[in-house]
Amino acid sequence: MGVAVPAQHEFAVDAALGVSSVLTRLTCSKPLIAAGRHVRSTAMSRRDQLLGLAGRSRQVVVAAALVGAVTGFAVAGFERLTLNGVFDHAVAHLPLWLLAFAPGVGLVVANLWLRGPGRGLSPSTSDAYLEAFHHGAPLRLRALVHRLIAAVATLGSGGALGLEGPSMYLGATIGSVAPRRFHRLFGAADPNLLLVAGAAAGIAAIFKAPATGAIFAIEVPYQDDFARRMLLPALVGAASGYVALAAVNGTSPLFPISGSPPISFSDLAGAAALGIAAAAGARAFAGLLLRAKRVAESPQLGVRIARVIAAAGTIAALFVLGRILTGESLVLNPGYGVVNWALDPKRGVALLLAILVLRCLATGATVAGGGVGGLFVPLVVAGALLGRAFGAAFGLDESLFLVLGVAAFLGAGYRVPLAAVVFVAESTGRPGFVVPGLIAAVVAEICMGDASVTAYQLPPRFGGGPASTEEP
């Protein structure tokens, strides 16, 4: 028999059941509410990260552009002072017997300056950039000034080194010093990123090759590897450095090679063979340079004096031999004119190889004597002579193989095959040389082993993991 429930009681029961149902739904939906809040929080966090990344990217772009522009104008001034000012107006017109000893005088001045006002600074420039890159030591403006003075003495007197070493060091120092000296202007910009941007700008400016500058700055710190998270500042710095120098010195290619010869299978096979020959030559040259650097680093005063005298005498003797063989002063200076000289079809294989040996020995003597300069251009000149001789010996296109020799010898010597191929395309204005240049450079790189013209490169980092905390 059922129990009758009054109407007001039925209403109370229904209300209680309704409240219970609502409470049950609310209780069951708490995980959904929490999940929604987590999704919104994650979305906002990612949005904040993206905004922060965009802000930092803008800051890096602006800071790298400023460093690159300053570097470009500074490199233009350094180049004009060294080559157009000191060498062209004060050294080039000397009698031959004095010209033979001019590089020795430059070595004496460079050594005295680094040891005296420079307080024992080493002559390294490119190696100083690599050391700062790997170990994070800030570059100093005082050291830059003293090394540039020594570089002007070395290169302005006819030393067989390149301007790119001091130019890269100049840009790297500007990138290292700028955020410390002008904190309000550069804000919290990472000085290590600007170090790379400045180095890229220095290379881009001196060679009028922005892509080469960007790639070289991030490729040279490692063998068979690249610096990570550095591409954006390198590209921006290189571009602004190039634009600044082009505003002063124009945009003409460094080596105006005419024509674009058709590439055949025999040319590609020859490029691979040339890569093997270039690797052998680059290994020998790298061994010579590393020994010369060890001699130059000796702290003993007697050894320093003896090596400067020996280096000066060696360069003078090599200069005389070069004059006897060619009637020209091909042993002096960075050697841009040697490339144009080698393009003459009248040059025989034996003569080209003889000048190659003389140039390499002159560069080694300049390094051993404590000269300040770069090794990029000496590698370029050696590769051009070897490639031109190789093409003539085997009846191949001589201008093509001159260019391929540059890509192979430079890529092997500095362990920068990509930068070497890009340099060939930019410096000649002929991108058609890229494919055979890649073949020559890759073969040379494989045959080079672990040898290099610098001892400050690190081996490749495998695994694709995050960069070391020591890397800028």
MARBA-905261 format. One line per 3 residues: number of its first residue (from 1); their letters; for each residue x, y, z of C-alpha. Coordinates in steps of 0.05 Angstrom, whole numbers, plus 5000, padded with zeros to 4 digits. Example, Ala and Ser with C-alpha at 12.3 -4.5 7.8 and 13.67 -1.06 7.14 Angstrom:
2
1	AS	5246/4910/5156  5273/4979/5143
// end
This chain:
472
1	MGV	5000/5000/5000  5031/5067/4978  5045/5124/5025
4	AVP	5015/5190/5006  5063/5249/5006  5035/5319/5014
7	AQH	5044/5366/4955  5091/5413/4993  5135/5354/5011
10	EFA	5137/5331/4938  5163/5400/4919  5217/5397/4973
13	VDA	5239/5328/4949  5242/5351/4877  5283/5412/4897
16	ALG	5331/5370/4937  5340/5321/4879  5352/5380/4831
19	VSS	5404/5411/4876  5438/5343/4882  5439/5335/4806
22	VLT	5469/5404/4797  5522/5391/4849  5539/5325/4817
25	RLT	5548/5357/4749  5591/5412/4778  5634/5362/4815
28	CSK	5643/5319/4753  5662/5379/4710  5720/5403/4754
31	PLI	5772/5364/4712  5743/5395/4649  5748/5465/4679
34	AAG	5819/5452/4701  5837/5425/4632  5807/5487/4600
37	RHV	5846/5532/4646  5911/5493/4629  5898/5500/4554
40	RST	5886/5575/4561  5948/5582/4604  5990/5543/4554
43	AMS	5965/5584/4496  5980/5649/4532  6049/5623/4551
46	RRD	6065/5605/4479  6039/5673/4456  6084/5707/4506
49	QLL	6143/5665/4483  6130/5683/4410  6124/5756/4427
52	GLA	6188/5753/4468  6224/5717/4411  6199/5768/4361
55	GRS	6223/5825/4406  6291/5793/4416  6297/5780/4340
58	RQV	6282/5853/4325  6334/5874/4377  6386/5827/4347
61	VVA	6372/5852/4277  6380/5925/4296  6442/5913/4338
64	AAL	6475/5868/4285  6459/5920/4231  6492/5975/4272
67	VGA	6554/5933/4286  6559/5912/4213  6554/5983/4187
70	VTG	6607/6009/4234  6652/5950/4216  6642/5962/4141
73	FAV	6665/6035/4146  6722/6016/4192  6746/5962/4144
76	AGF	6743/6011/4086  6788/6058/4124  6836/6002/4145
79	ERL	6842/5979/4073  6855/6048/4045  6906/6065/4098
82	TLN	6944/5999/4090  6945/5989/4014  6930/6057/3983
85	GVF	6965/6097/4036  7026/6060/4063  7043/6010/4008
88	DHA	7023/6048/3944  7051/6115/3966  7109/6097/4012
91	VAH	7134/6027/3994  7117/6008/3922  7162/6061/3891
94	LPL	7224/6042/3930  7286/6017/3893  7284/5941/3885
97	WLL	7339/5928/3935  7301/5967/3987  7235/5936/3967
100	AFA	7264/5867/3981  7276/5886/4054  7212/5926/4064
103	PGV	7172/5867/4091  7229/5854/4141  7225/5925/4165
106	GLV	7150/5917/4173  7161/5855/4215  7209/5892/4260
109	VAN	7159/5949/4271  7102/5900/4284  7142/5860/4335
112	LWL	7168/5922/4371  7098/5951/4375  7065/5888/4401
115	RGP	7120/5876/4452  7124/5949/4474  7059/5989/4473
118	GRG	7020/5925/4461  7049/5895/4526  7065/5827/4495
121	LSP	7004/5817/4452  7005/5759/4404  7000/5773/4329
124	STS	6937/5729/4322  6873/5759/4294  6830/5704/4264
127	DAY	6853/5657/4319  6834/5710/4370  6763/5710/4342
130	LEA	6759/5634/4347  6786/5635/4418  6735/5687/4439
133	FHH	6680/5648/4405  6694/5583/4440  6714/5609/4509
136	GAP	6672/5672/4515  6730/5718/4532  6712/5790/4513
139	LRL	6755/5824/4460  6786/5890/4482  6790/5955/4444
142	RAL	6861/5968/4467  6885/5902/4438  6849/5918/4373
145	VHR	6885/5985/4365  6954/5954/4376  6941/5894/4330
148	LIA	6915/5940/4275  6978/5983/4279  7020/5919/4274
151	AVA	6977/5896/4215  6987/5962/4178  7062/5954/4189
154	TLG	7061/5882/4164  7015/5888/4105  7033/5959/4085
157	SGG	7106/5939/4078  7088/5881/4031  7079/5822/4078
160	ALG	7049/5761/4043  6986/5757/4086  6915/5780/4076
163	LEG	6874/5838/4103  6815/5793/4121  6845/5769/4187
166	PSM	6850/5839/4217  6784/5857/4185  6747/5799/4217
169	YLG	6781/5813/4284  6762/5887/4277  6689/5870/4267
172	ATI	6688/5817/4322  6719/5867/4371  6667/5920/4354
175	GSV	6612/5868/4365  6643/5848/4432  6656/5919/4457
178	APR	6593/5955/4433  6542/5924/4481  6589/5935/4540
181	RFH	6606/6007/4523  6538/6029/4497  6490/5989/4539
184	RLF	6432/6038/4531  6437/6036/4455  6444/5960/4449
187	GAA	6402/5941/4509  6407/5868/4529  6433/5845/4462
190	DPN	6476/5783/4469  6549/5805/4458  6566/5735/4432
193	LLL	6515/5742/4376  6545/5810/4359  6615/5780/4360
196	VAG	6593/5735/4302  6556/5792/4268  6619/5835/4270
199	AAA	6664/5780/4244  6616/5766/4187  6614/5840/4170
202	GIA	6690/5844/4168  6697/5787/4119  6638/5811/4077
205	AIF	6667/5881/4072  6739/5864/4055  6718/5815/4000
208	KAP	6654/5851/3978  6620/5784/3989  6563/5786/4040
211	ATG	6542/5712/4035  6615/5691/4043  6622/5734/4105
214	AIF	6560/5705/4138  6577/5632/4122  6650/5638/4139
217	AIE	6637/5669/4207  6593/5610/4229  6631/5555/4191
220	VPY	6703/5570/4212  6695/5556/4287  6686/5482/4274
223	QDD	6711/5428/4228  6654/5399/4186  6602/5436/4227
226	FAR	6568/5504/4238  6557/5549/4297  6485/5543/4319
229	RML	6434/5598/4329  6481/5648/4296  6454/5652/4225
232	LPA	6409/5713/4234  6461/5760/4264  6513/5735/4215
235	LVG	6469/5750/4155  6448/5819/4180  6518/5839/4200
238	AAS	6548/5815/4134  6495/5851/4093  6503/5918/4130
241	GYV	6579/5912/4129  6579/5900/4054  6532/5959/4041
244	ALA	6575/6005/4083  6639/5986/4046  6605/5988/3978
247	AVN	6584/6059/3992  6658/6077/3997  6694/6028/3949
250	GTS	6640/6006/3900  6614/5936/3883  6661/5910/3829
253	PLF	6679/5835/3837  6745/5820/3872  6768/5775/3814
256	PIS	6734/5796/3749  6737/5728/3713  6704/5735/3644
259	GSP	6659/5684/3611  6622/5623/3637  6650/5561/3603
262	PIS	6605/5501/3590  6615/5446/3641  6629/5376/3613
265	FSD	6637/5309/3647  6713/5314/3638  6711/5380/3676
268	LAG	6673/5348/3733  6721/5290/3736  6779/5339/3733
271	AAA	6748/5378/3790  6749/5315/3834  6821/5301/3815
274	LGI	6840/5374/3830  6807/5366/3898  6855/5310/3915
277	AAA	6915/5352/3892  6890/5412/3930  6882/5372/3994
280	AGA	6954/5348/3989  6978/5420/3978  6934/5448/4033
283	RAF	6959/5396/4083  7031/5415/4068  7015/5489/4073
286	AGL	6976/5479/4138  7035/5441/4168  7082/5497/4148
289	LLR	7037/5551/4179  7026/5514/4244  7102/5507/4253
292	AKR	7110/5580/4236  7059/5599/4289  7095/5559/4341
295	VAE	7160/5595/4324  7125/5662/4329  7097/5646/4398
298	SPQ	7165/5636/4430  7171/5682/4491  7247/5686/4492
301	LGV	7275/5752/4469  7335/5720/4435  7291/5673/4395
304	RIA	7245/5732/4376  7303/5772/4348  7332/5712/4311
307	RVI	7265/5694/4279  7252/5765/4256  7321/5769/4224
310	AAA	7313/5700/4192  7243/5717/4167  7266/5783/4137
313	GTI	7325/5749/4101  7281/5693/4076  7229/5740/4047
316	AAL	7283/5782/4013  7313/5719/3981  7244/5696/3958
319	FVL	7230/5765/3929  7295/5762/3889  7278/5692/3862
322	GRI	7209/5716/3842  7238/5776/3805  7287/5731/3769
325	LTG	7232/5683/3747  7178/5733/3728  7207/5803/3729
328	ESL	7150/5822/3776  7142/5830/3852  7093/5772/3860
331	VLN	7119/5750/3928  7097/5814/3963  7029/5837/3987
334	PGY	6965/5795/3996  6971/5772/3924  6907/5795/3888
337	GVV	6951/5813/3828  6980/5742/3826  6911/5715/3806
340	NWA	6907/5763/3747  6979/5745/3729  6963/5671/3730
343	LDP	6905/5681/3681  6954/5697/3625  6955/5636/3579
346	KRG	7030/5645/3567  7046/5622/3638  7077/5552/3639
349	VAL	7061/5498/3689  7131/5498/3719  7131/5573/3729
352	LLA	7062/5572/3761  7083/5518/3810  7147/5555/3826
355	ILV	7109/5619/3844  7061/5576/3885  7120/5550/3926
358	LRC	7151/5619/3934  7085/5649/3956  7072/5595/4008
361	LAT	7143/5601/4036  7137/5677/4039  7072/5671/4078
364	GAT	7103/5621/4125  7163/5667/4136  7117/5726/4150
367	VAG	7078/5686/4202  7141/5659/4235  7168/5730/4238
370	GGV	7108/5753/4279  7071/5789/4224  6997/5807/4233
373	GGL	6950/5787/4177  6902/5735/4151  6910/5667/4117
376	FVP	6847/5668/4075  6877/5705/4016  6943/5665/4017
379	LVV	6900/5602/4011  6861/5634/3954  6924/5653/3916
382	AGA	6955/5584/3926  6892/5551/3901  6889/5596/3840
385	LLG	6961/5579/3821  6951/5505/3832  6885/5503/3794
388	RAF	6913/5542/3736  6974/5495/3732  6929/5434/3737
391	GAA	6885/5459/3680  6945/5474/3636  6978/5407/3650
394	FGL	6917/5366/3630  6890/5409/3574  6828/5432/3612
397	DES	6796/5501/3614  6849/5542/3651  6805/5598/3676
400	LFL	6753/5548/3702  6805/5507/3739  6838/5569/3768
403	VLG	6772/5584/3802  6761/5511/3822  6831/5511/3853
406	VAA	6810/5569/3897  6748/5532/3922  6786/5468/3936
409	FLG	6849/5497/3968  6812/5548/4010  6758/5499/4031
412	AGY	6809/5447/4052  6859/5494/4086  6808/5530/4130
415	RVP	6759/5471/4131  6704/5515/4103  6680/5482/4038
418	LAA	6613/5518/4034  6643/5587/4047  6697/5572/3995
421	VVF	6646/5555/3941  6603/5616/3957  6666/5659/3956
424	VAE	6682/5634/3886  6613/5653/3861  6613/5722/3894
427	STG	6685/5743/3881  6683/5724/3808  6611/5743/3793
430	RPG	6602/5675/3760  6553/5630/3797  6561/5578/3742
433	FVV	6625/5555/3775  6587/5530/3837  6573/5458/3816
436	PGL	6645/5439/3797  6669/5481/3854  6627/5440/3903
439	IAA	6657/5375/3875  6728/5401/3882  6716/5429/3951
442	VVA	6681/5367/3979  6735/5320/3952  6789/5364/3981
445	EIC	6753/5367/4048  6747/5292/4051  6821/5282/4034
448	MGD	6844/5335/4083  6834/5293/4145  6836/5334/4209
451	ASV	6890/5382/4186  6876/5457/4185  6914/5523/4182
454	TAY	6887/5540/4252  6891/5501/4317  6831/5536/4347
457	QLP	6776/5499/4309  6737/5447/4347  6715/5379/4318
460	PRF	6644/5370/4294  6588/5360/4344  6546/5299/4328
463	GGG	6476/5283/4351  6442/5349/4334  6432/5365/4408
466	PAS	6434/5435/4437  6497/5474/4432  6546/5473/4489
469	TEE	6538/5525/4542  6607/5550/4524  6584/5568/4454
472	P	6562/5640/4445
// end
